[in-house]
Amino acid sequence: MQRWLTAAVLCGAAAAHATPVEWVPATVVQVAPERARITLDHARIGSIGMAPMVMPFKVDRAVDLRPFQAGDKVRFQVTSRDGHLQVQALEKAP
Ligand SMILES: [Cu+2]
């Protein structure tokens, strides 16, 4: 019984992470940490069918924007909620 429960828990955890997260390449154009905003020159975003462009994004408060500056090559994850795009993750390009 104990073994079965462990397997079930592990399966649930795997399923929660089954959806691949899209990392989108971009270049930072402007950063406003105090407003939780960033302007990115981003590559195509496949998950929402958006063409490459320069545009401002709202950024999740959990993301620390202070290490970033204009010109940085980055990659980011974006979610669309109620029609509003929000950057959920951001890091320097690997
Ligand atoms: Cu865009």
PDB file of the backbone (N, CA, C, O) and the ligand in Angstrom, with CONECT records:
HET     CU  A 101       1
ATOM      1  N   MET A   1       0.848  -1.212   0.000  1.00  0.00           N
ATOM      2  CA  MET A   1       0.000   0.000   0.000  1.00  0.00           C
ATOM      3  C   MET A   1       0.879   1.256   0.000  1.00  0.00           C
ATOM      4  O   MET A   1       0.649   2.206  -0.749  1.00  0.00           O
ATOM      5  N   GLN A   2       1.878   1.222   0.858  1.00  0.00           N
ATOM      6  CA  GLN A   2       2.777   2.372   0.921  1.00  0.00           C
ATOM      7  C   GLN A   2       3.451   2.617  -0.433  1.00  0.00           C
ATOM      8  O   GLN A   2       3.580   3.756  -0.883  1.00  0.00           O
ATOM      9  N   ARG A   3       3.873   1.532  -1.064  1.00  0.00           N
ATOM     10  CA  ARG A   3       4.560   1.631  -2.345  1.00  0.00           C
ATOM     11  C   ARG A   3       3.623   2.201  -3.420  1.00  0.00           C
ATOM     12  O   ARG A   3       4.031   3.032  -4.231  1.00  0.00           O
ATOM     13  N   TRP A   4       2.366   1.744  -3.416  1.00  0.00           N
ATOM     14  CA  TRP A   4       1.395   2.212  -4.408  1.00  0.00           C
ATOM     15  C   TRP A   4       1.152   3.728  -4.259  1.00  0.00           C
ATOM     16  O   TRP A   4       1.064   4.459  -5.244  1.00  0.00           O
ATOM     17  N   LEU A   5       1.050   4.164  -3.017  1.00  0.00           N
ATOM     18  CA  LEU A   5       0.808   5.580  -2.768  1.00  0.00           C
ATOM     19  C   LEU A   5       1.962   6.425  -3.291  1.00  0.00           C
ATOM     20  O   LEU A   5       1.747   7.479  -3.889  1.00  0.00           O
ATOM     21  N   THR A   6       3.169   5.964  -3.065  1.00  0.00           N
ATOM     22  CA  THR A   6       4.339   6.703  -3.517  1.00  0.00           C
ATOM     23  C   THR A   6       4.332   6.842  -5.040  1.00  0.00           C
ATOM     24  O   THR A   6       4.613   7.913  -5.577  1.00  0.00           O
ATOM     25  N   ALA A   7       4.003   5.735  -5.734  1.00  0.00           N
ATOM     26  CA  ALA A   7       3.962   5.757  -7.189  1.00  0.00           C
ATOM     27  C   ALA A   7       2.913   6.752  -7.682  1.00  0.00           C
ATOM     28  O   ALA A   7       3.149   7.480  -8.646  1.00  0.00           O
ATOM     29  N   ALA A   8       1.763   6.782  -7.026  1.00  0.00           N
ATOM     30  CA  ALA A   8       0.687   7.681  -7.443  1.00  0.00           C
ATOM     31  C   ALA A   8       1.116   9.140  -7.289  1.00  0.00           C
ATOM     32  O   ALA A   8       0.837   9.977  -8.147  1.00  0.00           O
ATOM     33  N   VAL A   9       1.787   9.420  -6.198  1.00  0.00           N
ATOM     34  CA  VAL A   9       2.235  10.792  -5.951  1.00  0.00           C
ATOM     35  C   VAL A   9       3.253  11.217  -7.004  1.00  0.00           C
ATOM     36  O   VAL A   9       3.200  12.337  -7.512  1.00  0.00           O
ATOM     37  N   LEU A  10       4.176  10.322  -7.325  1.00  0.00           N
ATOM     38  CA  LEU A  10       5.197  10.636  -8.320  1.00  0.00           C
ATOM     39  C   LEU A  10       4.579  10.865  -9.697  1.00  0.00           C
ATOM     40  O   LEU A  10       4.994  11.767 -10.425  1.00  0.00           O
ATOM     41  N   CYS A  11       3.583  10.043 -10.055  1.00  0.00           N
ATOM     42  CA  CYS A  11       2.909  10.202 -11.348  1.00  0.00           C
ATOM     43  C   CYS A  11       2.225  11.564 -11.421  1.00  0.00           C
ATOM     44  O   CYS A  11       2.275  12.235 -12.452  1.00  0.00           O
ATOM     45  N   GLY A  12       1.586  11.967 -10.324  1.00  0.00           N
ATOM     46  CA  GLY A  12       0.906  13.250 -10.306  1.00  0.00           C
ATOM     47  C   GLY A  12       1.885  14.391 -10.514  1.00  0.00           C
ATOM     48  O   GLY A  12       1.595  15.346 -11.234  1.00  0.00           O
ATOM     49  N   ALA A  13       3.028  14.290  -9.890  1.00  0.00           N
ATOM     50  CA  ALA A  13       4.038  15.338 -10.010  1.00  0.00           C
ATOM     51  C   ALA A  13       4.548  15.415 -11.444  1.00  0.00           C
ATOM     52  O   ALA A  13       4.759  16.509 -11.967  1.00  0.00           O
ATOM     53  N   ALA A  14       4.747  14.273 -12.079  1.00  0.00           N
ATOM     54  CA  ALA A  14       5.246  14.251 -13.446  1.00  0.00           C
ATOM     55  C   ALA A  14       4.229  14.877 -14.394  1.00  0.00           C
ATOM     56  O   ALA A  14       4.598  15.629 -15.296  1.00  0.00           O
ATOM     57  N   ALA A  15       2.958  14.569 -14.191  1.00  0.00           N
ATOM     58  CA  ALA A  15       1.920  15.103 -15.068  1.00  0.00           C
ATOM     59  C   ALA A  15       1.856  16.625 -14.972  1.00  0.00           C
ATOM     60  O   ALA A  15       1.633  17.308 -15.972  1.00  0.00           O
ATOM     61  N   ALA A  16       2.050  17.149 -13.771  1.00  0.00           N
ATOM     62  CA  ALA A  16       1.973  18.593 -13.577  1.00  0.00           C
ATOM     63  C   ALA A  16       3.069  19.312 -14.360  1.00  0.00           C
ATOM     64  O   ALA A  16       2.924  20.483 -14.713  1.00  0.00           O
ATOM     65  N   HIS A  17       4.169  18.600 -14.629  1.00  0.00           N
ATOM     66  CA  HIS A  17       5.278  19.223 -15.341  1.00  0.00           C
ATOM     67  C   HIS A  17       5.392  18.742 -16.783  1.00  0.00           C
ATOM     68  O   HIS A  17       6.400  18.973 -17.450  1.00  0.00           O
ATOM     69  N   ALA A  18       4.343  18.070 -17.253  1.00  0.00           N
ATOM     70  CA  ALA A  18       4.395  17.470 -18.583  1.00  0.00           C
ATOM     71  C   ALA A  18       4.377  18.514 -19.693  1.00  0.00           C
ATOM     72  O   ALA A  18       4.977  18.303 -20.747  1.00  0.00           O
ATOM     73  N   THR A  19       3.693  19.640 -19.470  1.00  0.00           N
ATOM     74  CA  THR A  19       3.617  20.659 -20.512  1.00  0.00           C
ATOM     75  C   THR A  19       4.958  21.373 -20.640  1.00  0.00           C
ATOM     76  O   THR A  19       5.427  21.989 -19.683  1.00  0.00           O
ATOM     77  N   PRO A  20       5.573  21.292 -21.811  1.00  0.00           N
ATOM     78  CA  PRO A  20       6.864  21.958 -21.956  1.00  0.00           C
ATOM     79  C   PRO A  20       6.700  23.475 -21.883  1.00  0.00           C
ATOM     80  O   PRO A  20       5.778  24.036 -22.476  1.00  0.00           O
ATOM     81  N   VAL A  21       7.577  24.118 -21.170  1.00  0.00           N
ATOM     82  CA  VAL A  21       7.510  25.566 -21.033  1.00  0.00           C
ATOM     83  C   VAL A  21       8.346  26.191 -22.140  1.00  0.00           C
ATOM     84  O   VAL A  21       9.490  25.803 -22.375  1.00  0.00           O
ATOM     85  N   GLU A  22       7.751  27.162 -22.810  1.00  0.00           N
ATOM     86  CA  GLU A  22       8.446  27.794 -23.926  1.00  0.00           C
ATOM     87  C   GLU A  22       9.328  28.947 -23.439  1.00  0.00           C
ATOM     88  O   GLU A  22       8.854  29.892 -22.810  1.00  0.00           O
ATOM     89  N   TRP A  23      10.619  28.843 -23.747  1.00  0.00           N
ATOM     90  CA  TRP A  23      11.527  29.947 -23.474  1.00  0.00           C
ATOM     91  C   TRP A  23      11.670  30.743 -24.769  1.00  0.00           C
ATOM     92  O   TRP A  23      12.031  30.187 -25.807  1.00  0.00           O
ATOM     93  N   VAL A  24      11.390  32.028 -24.708  1.00  0.00           N
ATOM     94  CA  VAL A  24      11.434  32.876 -25.901  1.00  0.00           C
ATOM     95  C   VAL A  24      12.669  33.768 -25.838  1.00  0.00           C
ATOM     96  O   VAL A  24      12.860  34.486 -24.857  1.00  0.00           O
ATOM     97  N   PRO A  25      13.506  33.732 -26.869  1.00  0.00           N
ATOM     98  CA  PRO A  25      14.683  34.604 -26.899  1.00  0.00           C
ATOM     99  C   PRO A  25      14.268  36.066 -27.096  1.00  0.00           C
ATOM    100  O   PRO A  25      13.292  36.357 -27.787  1.00  0.00           O
ATOM    101  N   ALA A  26      15.018  36.971 -26.485  1.00  0.00           N
ATOM    102  CA  ALA A  26      14.713  38.398 -26.621  1.00  0.00           C
ATOM    103  C   ALA A  26      15.932  39.234 -26.264  1.00  0.00           C
ATOM    104  O   ALA A  26      16.901  38.743 -25.685  1.00  0.00           O
ATOM    105  N   THR A  27      15.856  40.503 -26.624  1.00  0.00           N
ATOM    106  CA  THR A  27      16.856  41.476 -26.202  1.00  0.00           C
ATOM    107  C   THR A  27      16.132  42.549 -25.392  1.00  0.00           C
ATOM    108  O   THR A  27      15.075  43.038 -25.793  1.00  0.00           O
ATOM    109  N   VAL A  28      16.713  42.907 -24.249  1.00  0.00           N
ATOM    110  CA  VAL A  28      16.097  43.933 -23.400  1.00  0.00           C
ATOM    111  C   VAL A  28      16.239  45.302 -24.067  1.00  0.00           C
ATOM    112  O   VAL A  28      17.333  45.686 -24.481  1.00  0.00           O
ATOM    113  N   VAL A  29      15.140  46.025 -24.168  1.00  0.00           N
ATOM    114  CA  VAL A  29      15.153  47.363 -24.742  1.00  0.00           C
ATOM    115  C   VAL A  29      15.116  48.411 -23.627  1.00  0.00           C
ATOM    116  O   VAL A  29      15.820  49.420 -23.679  1.00  0.00           O
ATOM    117  N   GLN A  30      14.276  48.149 -22.612  1.00  0.00           N
ATOM    118  CA  GLN A  30      14.122  49.096 -21.503  1.00  0.00           C
ATOM    119  C   GLN A  30      13.610  48.337 -20.288  1.00  0.00           C
ATOM    120  O   GLN A  30      12.804  47.416 -20.422  1.00  0.00           O
ATOM    121  N   VAL A  31      14.076  48.719 -19.105  1.00  0.00           N
ATOM    122  CA  VAL A  31      13.632  48.057 -17.883  1.00  0.00           C
ATOM    123  C   VAL A  31      13.144  49.092 -16.879  1.00  0.00           C
ATOM    124  O   VAL A  31      13.774  50.133 -16.692  1.00  0.00           O
ATOM    125  N   ALA A  32      12.023  48.800 -16.239  1.00  0.00           N
ATOM    126  CA  ALA A  32      11.503  49.680 -15.186  1.00  0.00           C
ATOM    127  C   ALA A  32      11.146  48.811 -13.982  1.00  0.00           C
ATOM    128  O   ALA A  32       9.981  48.465 -13.788  1.00  0.00           O
ATOM    129  N   PRO A  33      12.159  48.455 -13.164  1.00  0.00           N
ATOM    130  CA  PRO A  33      11.917  47.568 -12.014  1.00  0.00           C
ATOM    131  C   PRO A  33      10.861  48.112 -11.060  1.00  0.00           C
ATOM    132  O   PRO A  33      10.080  47.339 -10.507  1.00  0.00           O
ATOM    133  N   GLU A  34      10.821  49.428 -10.856  1.00  0.00           N
ATOM    134  CA  GLU A  34       9.876  50.008  -9.904  1.00  0.00           C
ATOM    135  C   GLU A  34       8.437  49.878 -10.381  1.00  0.00           C
ATOM    136  O   GLU A  34       7.507  49.948  -9.578  1.00  0.00           O
ATOM    137  N   ARG A  35       8.248  49.689 -11.680  1.00  0.00           N
ATOM    138  CA  ARG A  35       6.899  49.528 -12.235  1.00  0.00           C
ATOM    139  C   ARG A  35       6.636  48.091 -12.666  1.00  0.00           C
ATOM    140  O   ARG A  35       5.570  47.788 -13.202  1.00  0.00           O
ATOM    141  N   ALA A  36       7.604  47.202 -12.435  1.00  0.00           N
ATOM    142  CA  ALA A  36       7.479  45.798 -12.851  1.00  0.00           C
ATOM    143  C   ALA A  36       7.142  45.706 -14.335  1.00  0.00           C
ATOM    144  O   ALA A  36       6.233  44.984 -14.747  1.00  0.00           O
ATOM    145  N   ARG A  37       7.892  46.451 -15.113  1.00  0.00           N
ATOM    146  CA  ARG A  37       7.689  46.472 -16.567  1.00  0.00           C
ATOM    147  C   ARG A  37       9.017  46.273 -17.275  1.00  0.00           C
ATOM    148  O   ARG A  37      10.073  46.688 -16.796  1.00  0.00           O
ATOM    149  N   ILE A  38       8.931  45.625 -18.432  1.00  0.00           N
ATOM    150  CA  ILE A  38      10.131  45.484 -19.248  1.00  0.00           C
ATOM    151  C   ILE A  38       9.710  45.560 -20.713  1.00  0.00           C
ATOM    152  O   ILE A  38       8.673  45.020 -21.099  1.00  0.00           O
ATOM    153  N   THR A  39      10.520  46.232 -21.519  1.00  0.00           N
ATOM    154  CA  THR A  39      10.277  46.264 -22.957  1.00  0.00           C
ATOM    155  C   THR A  39      11.284  45.340 -23.605  1.00  0.00           C
ATOM    156  O   THR A  39      12.492  45.470 -23.405  1.00  0.00           O
ATOM    157  N   LEU A  40      10.763  44.397 -24.392  1.00  0.00           N
ATOM    158  CA  LEU A  40      11.609  43.380 -25.004  1.00  0.00           C
ATOM    159  C   LEU A  40      11.471  43.398 -26.522  1.00  0.00           C
ATOM    160  O   LEU A  40      10.392  43.635 -27.065  1.00  0.00           O
ATOM    161  N   ASP A  41      12.585  43.144 -27.185  1.00  0.00           N
ATOM    162  CA  ASP A  41      12.593  42.905 -28.629  1.00  0.00           C
ATOM    163  C   ASP A  41      12.598  41.384 -28.731  1.00  0.00           C
ATOM    164  O   ASP A  41      13.653  40.752 -28.690  1.00  0.00           O
ATOM    165  N   HIS A  42      11.398  40.802 -28.865  1.00  0.00           N
ATOM    166  CA  HIS A  42      11.292  39.352 -28.717  1.00  0.00           C
ATOM    167  C   HIS A  42      11.162  38.598 -30.041  1.00  0.00           C
ATOM    168  O   HIS A  42      10.669  39.124 -31.038  1.00  0.00           O
ATOM    169  N   ALA A  43      11.619  37.361 -30.010  1.00  0.00           N
ATOM    170  CA  ALA A  43      11.446  36.448 -31.141  1.00  0.00           C
ATOM    171  C   ALA A  43       9.986  35.997 -31.172  1.00  0.00           C
ATOM    172  O   ALA A  43       9.201  36.353 -30.293  1.00  0.00           O
ATOM    173  N   ARG A  44       9.635  35.225 -32.169  1.00  0.00           N
ATOM    174  CA  ARG A  44       8.274  34.706 -32.274  1.00  0.00           C
ATOM    175  C   ARG A  44       7.899  33.929 -31.010  1.00  0.00           C
ATOM    176  O   ARG A  44       8.696  33.144 -30.496  1.00  0.00           O
ATOM    177  N   ILE A  45       6.670  34.156 -30.510  1.00  0.00           N
ATOM    178  CA  ILE A  45       6.176  33.418 -29.352  1.00  0.00           C
ATOM    179  C   ILE A  45       5.162  32.400 -29.858  1.00  0.00           C
ATOM    180  O   ILE A  45       4.008  32.735 -30.125  1.00  0.00           O
ATOM    181  N   GLY A  46       5.607  31.157 -29.985  1.00  0.00           N
ATOM    182  CA  GLY A  46       4.777  30.116 -30.578  1.00  0.00           C
ATOM    183  C   GLY A  46       3.497  29.844 -29.816  1.00  0.00           C
ATOM    184  O   GLY A  46       2.452  29.609 -30.423  1.00  0.00           O
ATOM    185  N   SER A  47       3.565  29.872 -28.460  1.00  0.00           N
ATOM    186  CA  SER A  47       2.408  29.491 -27.640  1.00  0.00           C
ATOM    187  C   SER A  47       1.210  30.417 -27.841  1.00  0.00           C
ATOM    188  O   SER A  47       0.066  30.002 -27.657  1.00  0.00           O
ATOM    189  N   ILE A  48       1.470  31.662 -28.217  1.00  0.00           N
ATOM    190  CA  ILE A  48       0.350  32.588 -28.434  1.00  0.00           C
ATOM    191  C   ILE A  48       0.332  33.118 -29.866  1.00  0.00           C
ATOM    192  O   ILE A  48      -0.434  34.023 -30.199  1.00  0.00           O
ATOM    193  N   GLY A  49       1.200  32.531 -30.716  1.00  0.00           N
ATOM    194  CA  GLY A  49       1.198  32.897 -32.131  1.00  0.00           C
ATOM    195  C   GLY A  49       1.548  34.352 -32.390  1.00  0.00           C
ATOM    196  O   GLY A  49       0.987  34.977 -33.290  1.00  0.00           O
ATOM    197  N   MET A  50       2.483  34.900 -31.598  1.00  0.00           N
ATOM    198  CA  MET A  50       2.843  36.308 -31.778  1.00  0.00           C
ATOM    199  C   MET A  50       4.130  36.439 -32.585  1.00  0.00           C
ATOM    200  O   MET A  50       5.124  35.770 -32.300  1.00  0.00           O
ATOM    201  N   ALA A  51       4.103  37.293 -33.580  1.00  0.00           N
ATOM    202  CA  ALA A  51       5.270  37.529 -34.430  1.00  0.00           C
ATOM    203  C   ALA A  51       6.344  38.275 -33.644  1.00  0.00           C
ATOM    204  O   ALA A  51       6.044  38.870 -32.609  1.00  0.00           O
ATOM    205  N   PRO A  52       7.574  38.256 -34.110  1.00  0.00           N
ATOM    206  CA  PRO A  52       8.651  39.013 -33.453  1.00  0.00           C
ATOM    207  C   PRO A  52       8.339  40.509 -33.459  1.00  0.00           C
ATOM    208  O   PRO A  52       7.837  41.038 -34.451  1.00  0.00           O
ATOM    209  N   MET A  53       8.633  41.177 -32.369  1.00  0.00           N
ATOM    210  CA  MET A  53       8.374  42.623 -32.279  1.00  0.00           C
ATOM    211  C   MET A  53       9.011  43.199 -31.012  1.00  0.00           C
ATOM    212  O   MET A  53       9.499  42.473 -30.147  1.00  0.00           O
ATOM    213  N   VAL A  54       8.985  44.527 -30.939  1.00  0.00           N
ATOM    214  CA  VAL A  54       9.380  45.221 -29.712  1.00  0.00           C
ATOM    215  C   VAL A  54       8.107  45.616 -28.997  1.00  0.00           C
ATOM    216  O   VAL A  54       7.240  46.263 -29.584  1.00  0.00           O
ATOM    217  N   MET A  55       7.983  45.233 -27.725  1.00  0.00           N
ATOM    218  CA  MET A  55       6.765  45.572 -26.977  1.00  0.00           C
ATOM    219  C   MET A  55       7.024  45.544 -25.478  1.00  0.00           C
ATOM    220  O   MET A  55       7.934  44.860 -25.010  1.00  0.00           O
ATOM    221  N   PRO A  56       6.213  46.296 -24.722  1.00  0.00           N
ATOM    222  CA  PRO A  56       6.341  46.292 -23.262  1.00  0.00           C
ATOM    223  C   PRO A  56       5.564  45.126 -22.659  1.00  0.00           C
ATOM    224  O   PRO A  56       4.530  44.717 -23.186  1.00  0.00           O
ATOM    225  N   PHE A  57       6.071  44.598 -21.554  1.00  0.00           N
ATOM    226  CA  PHE A  57       5.393  43.524 -20.833  1.00  0.00           C
ATOM    227  C   PHE A  57       5.270  43.887 -19.370  1.00  0.00           C
ATOM    228  O   PHE A  57       6.155  44.531 -18.806  1.00  0.00           O
ATOM    229  N   LYS A  58       4.179  43.476 -18.757  1.00  0.00           N
ATOM    230  CA  LYS A  58       4.055  43.479 -17.317  1.00  0.00           C
ATOM    231  C   LYS A  58       4.846  42.268 -16.819  1.00  0.00           C
ATOM    232  O   LYS A  58       4.864  41.230 -17.481  1.00  0.00           O
ATOM    233  N   VAL A  59       5.488  42.390 -15.678  1.00  0.00           N
ATOM    234  CA  VAL A  59       6.322  41.303 -15.168  1.00  0.00           C
ATOM    235  C   VAL A  59       5.821  40.867 -13.792  1.00  0.00           C
ATOM    236  O   VAL A  59       5.488  41.696 -12.944  1.00  0.00           O
ATOM    237  N   ASP A  60       5.774  39.553 -13.589  1.00  0.00           N
ATOM    238  CA  ASP A  60       5.373  39.017 -12.291  1.00  0.00           C
ATOM    239  C   ASP A  60       6.270  39.606 -11.201  1.00  0.00           C
ATOM    240  O   ASP A  60       7.476  39.758 -11.394  1.00  0.00           O
ATOM    241  N   ARG A  61       5.678  39.931 -10.072  1.00  0.00           N
ATOM    242  CA  ARG A  61       6.441  40.566  -8.974  1.00  0.00           C
ATOM    243  C   ARG A  61       7.539  39.664  -8.435  1.00  0.00           C
ATOM    244  O   ARG A  61       8.486  40.134  -7.804  1.00  0.00           O
ATOM    245  N   ALA A  62       7.409  38.366  -8.686  1.00  0.00           N
ATOM    246  CA  ALA A  62       8.414  37.416  -8.200  1.00  0.00           C
ATOM    247  C   ALA A  62       9.716  37.502  -9.011  1.00  0.00           C
ATOM    248  O   ALA A  62      10.753  36.990  -8.588  1.00  0.00           O
ATOM    249  N   VAL A  63       9.651  38.149 -10.169  1.00  0.00           N
ATOM    250  CA  VAL A  63      10.834  38.263 -11.024  1.00  0.00           C
ATOM    251  C   VAL A  63      11.606  39.534 -10.657  1.00  0.00           C
ATOM    252  O   VAL A  63      11.055  40.634 -10.690  1.00  0.00           O
ATOM    253  N   ASP A  64      12.866  39.373 -10.313  1.00  0.00           N
ATOM    254  CA  ASP A  64      13.713  40.516  -9.952  1.00  0.00           C
ATOM    255  C   ASP A  64      14.314  41.120 -11.227  1.00  0.00           C
ATOM    256  O   ASP A  64      15.139  40.497 -11.896  1.00  0.00           O
ATOM    257  N   LEU A  65      13.889  42.330 -11.541  1.00  0.00           N
ATOM    258  CA  LEU A  65      14.342  42.959 -12.793  1.00  0.00           C
ATOM    259  C   LEU A  65      15.646  43.727 -12.634  1.00  0.00           C
ATOM    260  O   LEU A  65      16.243  44.150 -13.624  1.00  0.00           O
ATOM    261  N   ARG A  66      16.091  43.909 -11.397  1.00  0.00           N
ATOM    262  CA  ARG A  66      17.244  44.782 -11.166  1.00  0.00           C
ATOM    263  C   ARG A  66      18.533  44.343 -11.847  1.00  0.00           C
ATOM    264  O   ARG A  66      19.335  45.197 -12.226  1.00  0.00           O
ATOM    265  N   PRO A  67      18.769  43.011 -12.020  1.00  0.00           N
ATOM    266  CA  PRO A  67      20.024  42.615 -12.685  1.00  0.00           C
ATOM    267  C   PRO A  67      20.029  42.871 -14.193  1.00  0.00           C
ATOM    268  O   PRO A  67      21.060  42.678 -14.837  1.00  0.00           O
ATOM    269  N   PHE A  68      18.917  43.296 -14.764  1.00  0.00           N
ATOM    270  CA  PHE A  68      18.836  43.418 -16.221  1.00  0.00           C
ATOM    271  C   PHE A  68      18.953  44.868 -16.678  1.00  0.00           C
ATOM    272  O   PHE A  68      18.526  45.800 -15.996  1.00  0.00           O
ATOM    273  N   GLN A  69      19.554  45.022 -17.870  1.00  0.00           N
ATOM    274  CA  GLN A  69      19.655  46.355 -18.439  1.00  0.00           C
ATOM    275  C   GLN A  69      19.521  46.287 -19.951  1.00  0.00           C
ATOM    276  O   GLN A  69      19.639  45.218 -20.551  1.00  0.00           O
ATOM    277  N   ALA A  70      19.273  47.438 -20.558  1.00  0.00           N
ATOM    278  CA  ALA A  70      19.096  47.506 -22.009  1.00  0.00           C
ATOM    279  C   ALA A  70      20.280  46.871 -22.716  1.00  0.00           C
ATOM    280  O   ALA A  70      21.433  47.100 -22.350  1.00  0.00           O
ATOM    281  N   GLY A  71      19.989  46.079 -23.720  1.00  0.00           N
ATOM    282  CA  GLY A  71      21.026  45.423 -24.503  1.00  0.00           C
ATOM    283  C   GLY A  71      21.285  43.987 -24.097  1.00  0.00           C
ATOM    284  O   GLY A  71      21.903  43.236 -24.852  1.00  0.00           O
ATOM    285  N   ASP A  72      20.821  43.584 -22.908  1.00  0.00           N
ATOM    286  CA  ASP A  72      21.030  42.204 -22.449  1.00  0.00           C
ATOM    287  C   ASP A  72      20.289  41.213 -23.344  1.00  0.00           C
ATOM    288  O   ASP A  72      19.133  41.421 -23.712  1.00  0.00           O
ATOM    289  N   LYS A  73      20.987  40.129 -23.682  1.00  0.00           N
ATOM    290  CA  LYS A  73      20.332  39.009 -24.367  1.00  0.00           C
ATOM    291  C   LYS A  73      19.710  38.138 -23.284  1.00  0.00           C
ATOM    292  O   LYS A  73      20.396  37.702 -22.359  1.00  0.00           O
ATOM    293  N   VAL A  74      18.414  37.887 -23.400  1.00  0.00           N
ATOM    294  CA  VAL A  74      17.699  37.132 -22.372  1.00  0.00           C
ATOM    295  C   VAL A  74      16.799  36.075 -23.022  1.00  0.00           C
ATOM    296  O   VAL A  74      16.702  35.973 -24.245  1.00  0.00           O
ATOM    297  N   ARG A  75      16.151  35.301 -22.165  1.00  0.00           N
ATOM    298  CA  ARG A  75      15.046  34.454 -22.604  1.00  0.00           C
ATOM    299  C   ARG A  75      13.987  34.555 -21.526  1.00  0.00           C
ATOM    300  O   ARG A  75      14.294  34.764 -20.352  1.00  0.00           O
ATOM    301  N   PHE A  76      12.728  34.404 -21.938  1.00  0.00           N
ATOM    302  CA  PHE A  76      11.652  34.613 -20.970  1.00  0.00           C
ATOM    303  C   PHE A  76      10.482  33.683 -21.245  1.00  0.00           C
ATOM    304  O   PHE A  76      10.343  33.115 -22.328  1.00  0.00           O
ATOM    305  N   GLN A  77       9.640  33.550 -20.212  1.00  0.00           N
ATOM    306  CA  GLN A  77       8.401  32.786 -20.337  1.00  0.00           C
ATOM    307  C   GLN A  77       7.262  33.770 -20.125  1.00  0.00           C
ATOM    308  O   GLN A  77       7.313  34.624 -19.240  1.00  0.00           O
ATOM    309  N   VAL A  78       6.235  33.634 -20.955  1.00  0.00           N
ATOM    310  CA  VAL A  78       5.112  34.558 -20.849  1.00  0.00           C
ATOM    311  C   VAL A  78       3.810  33.772 -20.743  1.00  0.00           C
ATOM    312  O   VAL A  78       3.657  32.724 -21.370  1.00  0.00           O
ATOM    313  N   THR A  79       2.880  34.282 -19.949  1.00  0.00           N
ATOM    314  CA  THR A  79       1.560  33.665 -19.859  1.00  0.00           C
ATOM    315  C   THR A  79       0.515  34.696 -20.273  1.00  0.00           C
ATOM    316  O   THR A  79       0.724  35.902 -20.148  1.00  0.00           O
ATOM    317  N   SER A  80      -0.591  34.204 -20.758  1.00  0.00           N
ATOM    318  CA  SER A  80      -1.698  35.056 -21.140  1.00  0.00           C
ATOM    319  C   SER A  80      -2.857  34.740 -20.209  1.00  0.00           C
ATOM    320  O   SER A  80      -3.360  33.617 -20.187  1.00  0.00           O
ATOM    321  N   ARG A  81      -3.276  35.736 -19.440  1.00  0.00           N
ATOM    322  CA  ARG A  81      -4.373  35.531 -18.496  1.00  0.00           C
ATOM    323  C   ARG A  81      -5.382  36.667 -18.670  1.00  0.00           C
ATOM    324  O   ARG A  81      -5.041  37.839 -18.508  1.00  0.00           O
ATOM    325  N   ASP A  82      -6.606  36.316 -18.996  1.00  0.00           N
ATOM    326  CA  ASP A  82      -7.653  37.312 -19.241  1.00  0.00           C
ATOM    327  C   ASP A  82      -7.207  38.328 -20.291  1.00  0.00           C
ATOM    328  O   ASP A  82      -7.518  39.516 -20.203  1.00  0.00           O
ATOM    329  N   GLY A  83      -6.473  37.830 -21.284  1.00  0.00           N
ATOM    330  CA  GLY A  83      -6.057  38.717 -22.364  1.00  0.00           C
ATOM    331  C   GLY A  83      -4.854  39.582 -22.042  1.00  0.00           C
ATOM    332  O   GLY A  83      -4.407  40.366 -22.880  1.00  0.00           O
ATOM    333  N   HIS A  84      -4.318  39.443 -20.817  1.00  0.00           N
ATOM    334  CA  HIS A  84      -3.153  40.236 -20.444  1.00  0.00           C
ATOM    335  C   HIS A  84      -1.911  39.352 -20.418  1.00  0.00           C
ATOM    336  O   HIS A  84      -1.903  38.287 -19.800  1.00  0.00           O
ATOM    337  N   LEU A  85      -0.874  39.806 -21.092  1.00  0.00           N
ATOM    338  CA  LEU A  85       0.371  39.055 -21.107  1.00  0.00           C
ATOM    339  C   LEU A  85       1.211  39.442 -19.905  1.00  0.00           C
ATOM    340  O   LEU A  85       1.277  40.609 -19.519  1.00  0.00           O
ATOM    341  N   GLN A  86       1.851  38.441 -19.323  1.00  0.00           N
ATOM    342  CA  GLN A  86       2.725  38.714 -18.183  1.00  0.00           C
ATOM    343  C   GLN A  86       3.951  37.823 -18.248  1.00  0.00           C
ATOM    344  O   GLN A  86       3.844  36.618 -18.472  1.00  0.00           O
ATOM    345  N   VAL A  87       5.113  38.420 -18.052  1.00  0.00           N
ATOM    346  CA  VAL A  87       6.339  37.651 -18.006  1.00  0.00           C
ATOM    347  C   VAL A  87       6.410  36.925 -16.662  1.00  0.00           C
ATOM    348  O   VAL A  87       6.342  37.544 -15.600  1.00  0.00           O
ATOM    349  N   GLN A  88       6.546  35.608 -16.734  1.00  0.00           N
ATOM    350  CA  GLN A  88       6.576  34.784 -15.516  1.00  0.00           C
ATOM    351  C   GLN A  88       7.997  34.414 -15.108  1.00  0.00           C
ATOM    352  O   GLN A  88       8.271  34.160 -13.935  1.00  0.00           O
ATOM    353  N   ALA A  89       8.887  34.386 -16.077  1.00  0.00           N
ATOM    354  CA  ALA A  89      10.274  34.017 -15.796  1.00  0.00           C
ATOM    355  C   ALA A  89      11.162  34.750 -16.779  1.00  0.00           C
ATOM    356  O   ALA A  89      10.790  34.969 -17.932  1.00  0.00           O
ATOM    357  N   LEU A  90      12.347  35.130 -16.309  1.00  0.00           N
ATOM    358  CA  LEU A  90      13.279  35.876 -17.148  1.00  0.00           C
ATOM    359  C   LEU A  90      14.682  35.555 -16.691  1.00  0.00           C
ATOM    360  O   LEU A  90      14.970  35.561 -15.495  1.00  0.00           O
ATOM    361  N   GLU A  91      15.563  35.273 -17.646  1.00  0.00           N
ATOM    362  CA  GLU A  91      16.955  35.009 -17.267  1.00  0.00           C
ATOM    363  C   GLU A  91      17.873  35.383 -18.413  1.00  0.00           C
ATOM    364  O   GLU A  91      17.442  35.491 -19.561  1.00  0.00           O
ATOM    365  N   LYS A  92      19.153  35.583 -18.088  1.00  0.00           N
ATOM    366  CA  LYS A  92      20.137  35.903 -19.116  1.00  0.00           C
ATOM    367  C   LYS A  92      20.217  34.725 -20.072  1.00  0.00           C
ATOM    368  O   LYS A  92      20.103  33.573 -19.651  1.00  0.00           O
ATOM    369  N   ALA A  93      20.409  35.001 -21.344  1.00  0.00           N
ATOM    370  CA  ALA A  93      20.466  33.929 -22.347  1.00  0.00           C
ATOM    371  C   ALA A  93      21.601  32.977 -22.003  1.00  0.00           C
ATOM    372  O   ALA A  93      22.696  33.413 -21.645  1.00  0.00           O
ATOM    373  N   PRO A  94      21.340  31.662 -22.111  1.00  0.00           N
ATOM    374  CA  PRO A  94      22.366  30.663 -21.785  1.00  0.00           C
ATOM    375  C   PRO A  94      23.476  30.645 -22.840  1.00  0.00           C
ATOM    376  O   PRO A  94      24.422  29.866 -22.727  1.00  0.00           O
TER     377      PRO A  94
HETATM  378 CU    CU A 101       4.904  40.938 -28.978  1.00  0.00          CU2+
END
